[in-house]
Each structure stands twice: as structure tokens, then as C-alpha cells.
Amino acid sequence: MEWERHNDDDRLRVSDREREEVVDLLGKATAEGRLTLDEYTERAGAAHAAQTRGELARLTTDLPGVPGRSPARPGGALAPASEKLLAVFGSEVRKGAWAVPEHVDARAVFGDCRIELHESRLSRQVTTIEADAIFGSVTIVVPEGTDVRLTGSAIFGSKKSKLTGPVTPGGPVVEVRCRVIFGDVTVRPPRKRWW
């Protein structure tokens, strides 16, 4: 029947990407103090189990939306110049000779995110990394001489740079914007190999 063919969020099935976007939004809300850790854990579990867009939408109805990341948006894709890493009770690693986008979102909630830039080529003058660590850690590995600008806040946690050498003039800039709660964000050079 024609009247049944309407855009009903309770009937539209969700993709893994849409589930991840909701978990990401919940993690951000937790970092901002909008959700408790218990609420985050309960809602994140429900997001992973969600079958329809309506189920996902109900998990975020009391939270402010984030432009470009709404779970109900068809396709739900981020801009091509960005990449998202999410570690919830686990680890996420990005390494090797990869094409580093202009913007990287790294979120660790009771987990570990590791971003290795020392084997990649930074094609843009400024690369921005949003690093959120809630009871977790985000580690960013860059070559010595990289101009790293570390900003943001750390509550019952730390944000630190272990780079010691001088900055290479005219080289690429990595802006790391932190939000840390009971966790840490660390920028460090690659470990030296002895062989």
C-alpha cells in the first residue's frame, strides 16, 4: 500500500557507521559532563545493539546535535578531509605510510588510541587532531622537529609533549586539541631502534 511507504525512522535500518557516530557523540557528551560514565556505558551498549534510526535517535534526544555528525542524516559521512578513530574498552591504531587528512578525531573511552605520523607524509601545512581521553589515553607519534601545538584541558589527567629537539622552520604544524578526564594525551617522538 502506498501510504505505508513513508520515511519512518523506526523502520529504517542503521549502518555500522551511524552506530559509531552515535557512540562518538555520546563520548563527546560524556567528556563535556552531560552524561555520567554509567549513562554513557548504558547508551553506548544500546547504540551498538540498535537496529533502526529511531532507536539511535532516542539515545541522543536530550543531547545537543553536532553539525555534520547527526546520526539521522542519510549517509552520515564526514567530510573527506577528516578521519575518525574511536577506542571504547579497546584500542585503535593508525600507523604506516597513510594519507593523513586535514582533521583527525581521536576518542579513547576506557581504551587507547595511537596515531603514528612519523612514517606518513603531512600533505597540509596544518593538521588538526581532536584528542579526547576519558579514562583512556591518546598517543601521537611525530618526528622530532615537528611543530606541535598542544592545547586544551586535563581534569585528573595529563597532556604532555615529550619532544625535545628544535622545531624545523617552515615545516608542517600539528595542532592537538585535548579534552582529558582521568586519562592522558601524549605527543612523543618514535622510539629509537637499536638494530
Backbone as CSV, one residue per row, in Angstrom:
resi,resn,N_x,N_y,N_z,CA_x,CA_y,CA_z,C_x,C_y,C_z
1,MET,0.832,-1.183,0.000,0.000,0.000,0.000,0.875,1.244,0.000
2,GLU,0.471,2.240,-0.738,1.276,3.444,-0.919,1.460,4.214,0.378
3,TRP,0.452,4.266,1.248,0.543,5.067,2.466,1.552,4.513,3.447
4,GLU,1.963,3.253,3.300,2.955,2.670,4.199,4.377,3.004,3.780
5,ARG,4.549,3.512,2.561,5.881,3.810,2.062,6.261,5.240,2.401
6,HIS,6.570,5.488,3.655,6.988,6.822,4.073,8.292,6.699,4.866
7,ASN,8.970,7.818,5.027,10.269,7.822,5.697,10.072,7.746,7.203
8,ASP,10.045,6.552,7.754,9.803,6.342,9.171,11.098,5.865,9.807
9,ASP,11.674,6.702,10.701,12.952,6.350,11.318,12.890,5.060,12.120
10,ASP,11.698,4.688,12.592,11.582,3.442,13.338,11.670,2.214,12.444
11,ARG,11.638,2.416,11.135,11.714,1.286,10.207,13.033,1.239,9.433
12,LEU,13.713,2.374,9.303,14.956,2.414,8.525,16.089,1.763,9.301
13,ARG,16.731,0.785,8.702,17.835,0.081,9.353,19.075,0.981,9.358
14,VAL,19.900,0.817,10.397,21.095,1.656,10.523,22.333,0.909,10.066
15,SER,23.353,1.685,9.707,24.645,1.121,9.311,25.600,1.151,10.502
16,ASP,26.715,0.435,10.381,27.743,0.463,11.430,28.277,1.882,11.615
17,ARG,28.407,2.610,10.510,28.921,3.986,10.593,27.992,4.862,11.429
18,GLU,26.679,4.719,11.244,25.727,5.513,12.024,25.804,5.142,13.504
19,ARG,25.975,3.862,13.799,26.131,3.452,15.201,27.385,4.086,15.805
20,GLU,28.489,4.063,15.050,29.747,4.642,15.531,29.610,6.142,15.765
21,GLU,28.858,6.823,14.893,28.676,8.264,15.053,27.903,8.586,16.332
22,VAL,26.924,7.746,16.674,26.171,7.970,17.911,27.065,7.720,19.117
23,VAL,27.861,6.650,19.077,28.779,6.366,20.188,29.780,7.512,20.331
24,ASP,30.240,8.047,19.208,31.149,9.188,19.228,30.486,10.406,19.874
25,LEU,29.240,10.669,19.515,28.502,11.787,20.093,28.298,11.581,21.595
26,LEU,28.008,10.348,22.012,27.850,10.049,23.431,29.165,10.255,24.189
27,GLY,30.271,9.859,23.564,31.588,10.064,24.181,31.894,11.536,24.366
28,LYS,31.545,12.327,23.366,31.772,13.771,23.470,30.905,14.371,24.577
29,ALA,29.640,13.912,24.662,28.744,14.413,25.706,29.266,14.044,27.089
30,THR,29.867,12.870,27.223,30.446,12.452,28.495,31.642,13.326,28.846
31,ALA,32.473,13.612,27.843,33.644,14.471,28.072,33.231,15.874,28.495
32,GLU,32.065,16.334,28.018,31.574,17.667,28.371,30.812,17.673,29.693
33,GLY,30.618,16.501,30.303,29.909,16.425,31.570,28.397,16.335,31.428
34,ARG,27.902,16.095,30.221,26.456,15.993,30.002,25.911,14.623,30.403
35,LEU,26.760,13.600,30.342,26.382,12.240,30.725,27.350,11.725,31.779
36,THR,26.851,10.883,32.676,27.747,10.198,33.615,28.356,9.001,32.897
37,LEU,29.386,8.413,33.489,30.007,7.236,32.878,29.026,6.071,32.801
38,ASP,28.169,5.912,33.803,27.163,4.846,33.768,26.171,5.074,32.627
39,GLU,25.743,6.326,32.458,24.822,6.638,31.362,25.491,6.380,30.014
40,TYR,26.771,6.776,29.906,27.499,6.534,28.663,27.557,5.041,28.351
41,THR,27.931,4.238,29.349,28.074,2.796,29.138,26.748,2.183,28.694
42,GLU,25.663,2.566,29.350,24.352,2.027,29.004,23.934,2.429,27.590
43,ARG,24.109,3.715,27.270,23.688,4.196,25.944,24.587,3.673,24.823
44,ALA,25.886,3.577,25.088,26.787,3.060,24.052,26.440,1.611,23.731
45,GLY,26.131,0.824,24.760,25.713,-0.564,24.522,24.436,-0.629,23.706
46,ALA,23.486,0.264,24.022,22.227,0.306,23.273,22.469,0.749,21.829
47,ALA,23.415,1.658,21.622,23.723,2.112,20.261,24.290,0.973,19.419
48,HIS,25.177,0.182,20.001,25.751,-0.950,19.264,24.700,-2.007,18.939
49,ALA,23.660,-2.099,19.765,22.607,-3.092,19.542,21.454,-2.552,18.695
50,ALA,21.451,-1.255,18.409,20.329,-0.640,17.694,20.174,-1.219,16.295
51,GLN,18.921,-1.377,15.891,18.598,-1.891,14.559,18.089,-0.790,13.617
52,THR,17.418,0.236,14.205,16.810,1.275,13.372,17.299,2.662,13.760
53,ARG,17.084,3.613,12.863,17.460,5.001,13.138,16.658,5.577,14.290
54,GLY,15.422,5.144,14.434,14.607,5.619,15.545,15.208,5.233,16.888
55,GLU,15.714,3.996,16.989,16.354,3.550,18.229,17.581,4.408,18.527
56,LEU,18.365,4.708,17.499,19.551,5.557,17.699,19.155,6.969,18.097
57,ALA,18.151,7.511,17.428,17.732,8.887,17.703,17.283,9.053,19.148
58,ARG,16.620,8.047,19.708,16.140,8.146,21.091,17.288,8.202,22.100
59,LEU,18.471,7.726,21.721,19.629,7.738,22.631,20.251,9.121,22.762
60,THR,19.924,10.022,21.826,20.569,11.345,21.824,19.562,12.494,21.861
61,THR,18.280,12.201,22.128,17.270,13.263,22.078,17.510,14.357,23.111
62,ASP,18.166,14.029,24.236,18.410,15.042,25.263,19.794,15.672,25.156
63,LEU,20.473,15.434,24.028,21.816,15.982,23.822,21.806,16.960,22.659
64,PRO,22.633,18.007,22.733,22.711,18.929,21.589,23.349,18.234,20.400
65,GLY,22.866,18.542,19.203,23.420,17.927,17.999,24.753,18.531,17.622
66,VAL,25.515,17.777,16.869,26.796,18.260,16.370,26.676,18.358,14.857
67,PRO,26.820,19.560,14.276,26.666,19.708,12.829,27.576,18.762,12.075
68,GLY,26.988,18.100,11.073,27.774,17.189,10.242,27.928,15.805,10.833
69,ARG,27.389,15.579,12.051,27.547,14.258,12.649,26.228,13.692,13.141
70,SER,25.141,14.240,12.696,23.844,13.766,13.161,23.605,12.352,12.696
71,PRO,23.213,11.422,13.607,23.012,10.048,13.205,21.844,9.870,12.254
72,ALA,20.874,10.793,12.242,19.713,10.639,11.376,19.971,11.156,9.966
73,ARG,21.109,11.729,9.725,21.456,12.273,8.420,21.756,11.134,7.458
74,PRO,21.078,11.059,6.313,21.348,9.976,5.378,22.803,9.969,4.961
75,GLY,23.381,8.799,4.935,24.792,8.678,4.578,25.681,8.895,5.762
76,GLY,25.450,9.946,6.538,26.175,10.217,7.766,27.667,10.370,7.601
77,ALA,28.150,10.630,6.398,29.592,10.668,6.180,30.191,11.990,6.621
78,LEU,31.402,11.909,7.121,32.134,13.124,7.461,32.773,13.680,6.198
79,ALA,33.269,14.885,6.305,33.947,15.495,5.170,35.136,14.629,4.759
80,PRO,35.465,14.571,3.478,36.537,13.702,3.017,37.899,14.052,3.619
81,ALA,38.047,15.265,4.107,39.339,15.678,4.656,39.460,15.341,6.138
82,SER,38.685,14.362,6.623,38.777,14.012,8.039,38.753,12.506,8.235
83,GLU,39.206,12.094,9.404,39.197,10.678,9.761,38.901,10.562,11.243
84,LYS,38.238,9.478,11.610,37.808,9.302,12.985,38.376,8.001,13.549
85,LEU,38.959,8.079,14.747,39.431,6.899,15.463,38.682,6.838,16.787
86,LEU,38.143,5.675,17.116,37.375,5.529,18.343,37.768,4.240,19.038
87,ALA,38.193,4.349,20.300,38.537,3.183,21.109,37.690,3.203,22.373
88,VAL,36.757,2.273,22.461,35.915,2.139,23.641,36.187,0.759,24.229
89,PHE,36.775,0.723,25.420,37.165,-0.542,26.056,38.021,-1.384,25.114
90,GLY,38.911,-0.737,24.368,39.786,-1.438,23.432,40.855,-0.495,22.921
91,SER,41.427,-0.836,21.770,42.472,0.021,21.210,42.236,0.245,19.728
92,GLU,42.729,1.372,19.264,42.636,1.756,17.855,43.981,2.344,17.463
93,VAL,44.575,1.848,16.384,45.901,2.297,15.957,45.848,2.690,14.485
94,ARG,46.454,3.833,14.163,46.613,4.273,12.761,48.092,4.493,12.553
95,LYS,48.712,3.679,11.693,50.152,3.793,11.501,50.541,3.434,10.075
96,GLY,51.821,3.549,9.805,52.338,3.242,8.480,52.361,4.460,7.579
97,ALA,52.511,4.219,6.280,52.564,5.309,5.305,51.140,5.602,4.838
98,TRP,50.388,6.325,5.659,48.996,6.607,5.334,48.815,8.063,4.967
99,ALA,47.751,8.340,4.229,47.454,9.711,3.820,46.762,10.411,4.989
100,VAL,47.466,11.303,5.641,46.926,11.978,6.828,45.967,13.075,6.373
101,PRO,44.709,13.030,6.840,43.766,14.080,6.446,44.026,15.370,7.205
102,GLU,43.295,16.387,6.840,43.445,17.697,7.486,42.971,17.662,8.942
103,HIS,42.005,16.807,9.223,41.404,16.753,10.555,41.264,15.297,11.008
104,VAL,41.732,15.005,12.226,41.599,13.664,12.803,40.912,13.782,14.150
105,ASP,39.862,12.994,14.340,39.171,12.903,15.629,39.617,11.612,16.291
106,ALA,40.210,11.708,17.472,40.632,10.519,18.217,39.950,10.538,19.574
107,ARG,39.154,9.497,19.852,38.456,9.409,21.126,38.769,8.080,21.784
108,ALA,39.220,8.146,23.034,39.512,6.946,23.811,38.683,6.992,25.091
109,VAL,37.775,6.051,25.232,36.947,5.943,26.427,37.226,4.561,27.020
110,PHE,37.937,4.531,28.144,38.405,3.268,28.724,39.168,2.467,27.661
111,GLY,39.941,3.150,26.838,40.692,2.496,25.776,41.907,3.309,25.396
112,ASP,42.575,2.890,24.327,43.808,3.541,23.877,43.745,3.810,22.380
113,CYS,44.020,5.059,21.999,44.160,5.444,20.595,45.617,5.796,20.349
114,ARG,46.142,5.341,19.241,47.532,5.655,18.885,47.562,6.122,17.437
115,ILE,48.124,7.312,17.228,48.232,7.889,15.886,49.708,8.071,15.580
116,GLU,50.198,7.363,14.587,51.614,7.453,14.218,51.736,8.257,12.929
117,LEU,52.438,9.377,13.023,52.616,10.255,11.869,54.036,10.214,11.313
118,HIS,54.954,9.512,11.984,56.365,9.581,11.595,56.681,8.842,10.297
119,GLU,55.825,7.927,9.850,56.071,7.244,8.572,55.168,7.774,7.462
120,SER,54.333,8.730,7.800,53.414,9.288,6.812,53.931,10.637,6.333
121,ARG,53.253,11.165,5.321,53.614,12.488,4.814,52.469,13.432,5.093
122,LEU,52.779,14.506,5.824,51.758,15.503,6.120,51.637,16.426,4.914
123,SER,50.559,16.245,4.152,50.417,16.987,2.903,49.907,18.407,3.099
124,ARG,49.354,18.698,4.261,48.845,20.044,4.521,49.755,20.777,5.490
125,GLN,49.734,22.090,5.428,50.567,22.886,6.327,50.139,22.706,7.773
126,VAL,48.812,22.609,8.006,48.304,22.437,9.374,47.398,21.209,9.423
127,THR,47.707,20.296,10.324,46.875,19.124,10.589,46.330,19.271,11.999
128,THR,45.023,19.119,12.158,44.387,19.269,13.465,43.952,17.914,13.995
129,ILE,44.302,17.630,15.234,43.885,16.397,15.893,43.077,16.765,17.123
130,GLU,41.812,16.343,17.151,40.960,16.496,18.331,41.151,15.230,19.149
131,ALA,41.765,15.341,20.325,42.082,14.172,21.148,41.282,14.206,22.439
132,ASP,40.318,13.292,22.564,39.508,13.178,23.775,39.878,11.882,24.480
133,ALA,40.278,11.967,25.743,40.640,10.787,26.526,39.844,10.790,27.824
134,ILE,38.940,9.834,27.957,38.130,9.697,29.157,38.458,8.330,29.758
135,PHE,39.183,8.321,30.863,39.669,7.072,31.447,40.416,6.263,30.380
136,GLY,41.128,6.948,29.517,41.868,6.290,28.450,43.055,7.136,28.047
137,SER,43.689,6.763,26.944,44.861,7.520,26.506,44.885,7.667,24.991
138,VAL,45.437,8.802,24.558,45.683,9.059,23.139,47.159,9.387,23.019
139,THR,47.868,8.619,22.188,49.293,8.841,21.952,49.495,9.228,20.502
140,ILE,50.226,10.323,20.280,50.505,10.804,18.936,52.011,10.786,18.737
141,VAL,52.470,10.019,17.744,53.902,9.869,17.475,54.251,10.717,16.254
142,VAL,55.163,11.674,16.445,55.580,12.562,15.354,57.104,12.604,15.291
143,PRO,57.671,12.896,14.127,59.127,13.020,14.045,59.620,14.225,14.834
144,GLU,60.820,14.117,15.391,61.437,15.269,16.062,61.503,16.422,15.065
145,GLY,61.321,17.640,15.550,61.354,18.814,14.685,59.980,19.258,14.233
146,THR,58.956,18.418,14.490,57.596,18.790,14.109,57.089,19.890,15.039
147,ASP,56.445,20.884,14.458,55.858,21.963,15.248,54.506,21.487,15.772
148,VAL,54.477,21.075,17.045,53.254,20.580,17.672,52.728,21.636,18.631
149,ARG,51.466,21.992,18.481,50.822,22.967,19.367,49.749,22.243,20.173
150,LEU,50.046,22.030,21.444,49.198,21.243,22.334,48.349,22.177,23.189
151,THR,47.028,22.114,23.024,46.120,22.967,23.785,45.003,22.122,24.370
152,GLY,44.193,22.741,25.232,43.044,22.043,25.786,43.141,21.907,27.286
153,SER,42.311,21.029,27.834,42.239,20.873,29.281,42.442,19.429,29.704
154,ALA,42.948,19.279,30.930,43.124,17.956,31.529,42.606,18.021,32.959
155,ILE,41.577,17.229,33.234,40.996,17.159,34.570,41.319,15.780,35.129
156,PHE,42.062,15.741,36.236,42.526,14.484,36.816,43.214,13.620,35.758
157,GLY,44.057,14.264,34.966,44.794,13.571,33.925,45.940,14.442,33.466
158,SER,46.502,14.124,32.305,47.633,14.923,31.832,47.632,15.048,30.323
159,LYS,48.224,16.144,29.867,48.531,16.343,28.446,49.975,16.799,28.400
160,LYS,50.794,16.101,27.623,52.214,16.441,27.630,52.859,16.119,26.287
161,SER,53.943,16.857,26.031,54.764,16.615,24.851,56.138,16.157,25.307
162,LYS,56.630,15.073,24.709,57.949,14.553,25.033,58.966,14.890,23.947
163,LEU,58.614,15.830,23.073,59.531,16.266,22.029,60.585,17.171,22.654
164,THR,61.840,16.971,22.266,62.914,17.755,22.877,63.710,18.588,21.882
165,GLY,63.702,18.196,20.625,64.511,18.899,19.632,63.892,20.201,19.176
166,PRO,64.677,21.010,18.441,64.151,22.282,17.916,63.152,22.026,16.785
167,VAL,62.257,22.978,16.589,61.246,22.883,15.536,61.888,23.204,14.192
168,THR,61.558,22.411,13.171,62.068,22.655,11.822,61.339,23.852,11.223
169,PRO,62.060,24.928,10.860,61.401,26.123,10.313,60.678,25.805,9.008
170,GLY,59.450,26.319,8.887,58.675,26.147,7.665,58.058,24.770,7.509
171,GLY,58.244,23.892,8.479,57.688,22.538,8.404,56.204,22.522,8.730
172,PRO,55.582,21.348,8.593,54.156,21.251,8.894,53.869,21.451,10.380
173,VAL,52.651,21.879,10.652,52.206,22.128,12.026,51.138,21.094,12.386
174,VAL,51.243,20.519,13.586,50.223,19.603,14.092,49.587,20.255,15.320
175,GLU,48.317,20.618,15.183,47.587,21.200,16.306,46.845,20.077,17.017
176,VAL,47.142,19.891,18.303,46.478,18.854,19.093,45.604,19.552,20.122
177,ARG,44.306,19.373,19.985,43.347,19.981,20.913,42.820,18.886,21.829
178,CYS,43.112,19.007,23.113,42.826,17.932,24.071,41.610,18.216,24.930
179,ARG,40.973,17.127,25.307,39.965,17.120,26.363,40.222,15.839,27.138
180,VAL,40.741,15.975,28.350,41.167,14.819,29.130,40.430,14.781,30.464
181,ILE,39.844,13.624,30.771,39.223,13.391,32.079,39.710,12.025,32.555
182,PHE,40.502,12.010,33.636,41.067,10.768,34.164,41.774,9.974,33.057
183,GLY,42.567,10.647,32.259,43.282,9.977,31.186,44.526,10.755,30.828
184,ASP,45.064,10.503,29.635,46.232,11.272,29.200,46.319,11.353,27.688
185,VAL,46.878,12.474,27.240,47.222,12.688,25.834,48.713,12.974,25.801
186,THR,49.451,12.186,25.031,50.907,12.312,24.968,51.360,12.446,23.520
187,VAL,52.208,13.432,23.269,52.869,13.580,21.965,54.319,13.209,22.184
188,ARG,54.835,12.294,21.361,56.214,11.853,21.557,56.859,11.490,20.227
189,PRO,58.213,11.464,20.218,58.918,11.035,19.004,58.884,9.507,18.913
190,PRO,59.202,8.954,17.740,59.245,7.489,17.634,60.383,6.925,18.480
191,ARG,60.198,5.709,18.942,61.256,5.058,19.721,62.409,4.694,18.800
192,LYS,63.624,4.835,19.317,64.806,4.508,18.521,65.009,3.014,18.468
193,ARG,65.350,2.535,17.297,65.639,1.112,17.137,67.117,0.892,17.311
194,TRP,67.459,-0.174,17.961,68.863,-0.469,18.257,69.477,-1.460,17.292
195,TRP,68.776,-1.857,16.256,69.337,-2.790,15.277,69.328,-2.209,13.897
